[in-house]
């Protein structure tokens, strides 16, 4: 959940410095893109990079590129010769993300897919050692069903926003399909014997899911 300002300031002062390309990307996003808070940001970005570096995945799948911040963070941990596939439904963001992939020197490692993830995922033949889910909250359960057979034993799925601003503790409005989608996903993962999971209460919540 949200960290007190002074505590967050202290944390940011004691972790790796932000990549200048990511600083520029964040500024550009806040100046020019709607809903800029969807961007992962420095603290979460360093966590994604750390997980990726620990796993050293050959193939990463990201669902929800937005402006490319999290893709750059994840791609930093790719194994030699590895690739990251990232899917974004909003084609207006494609060129902006590509610009920063190029600035980060990662354009050859990141493959962009523009379209509906539920259509794109079945077309991918790769096995993914790491998956980051940060797309349409209403479709989280569907995304999981589409990717789980593409993840080998020991592979990791990270799902963002699973605390959904604390709404997961409340009775959802029947018309609030985003909250309902997150609630259904969280319960689905809890009940799935193929995986083990934990939750990091950082920002809007990260669920770490490991395929058994």
ABEGO torsion letter per residue (X at the ends): XBBBAAAAAAAAAABBBBBAAAAAAAAAAAAABBGAAABAEAAAAAAAAAAAAAAGBABBBBBGAEAGAAAAAAAAABBBGBBBBBBBABAAAAAAAAAAAAAAGAAAABBBBBEBAAAAAAABABBBABBBBABBAAAAAAAAAAAAAABBBGBBBBBBGAAGGGAAABBBBAABAAAAAAAAAAAAAAABAABBBBBBBBEAEBBBBBBX
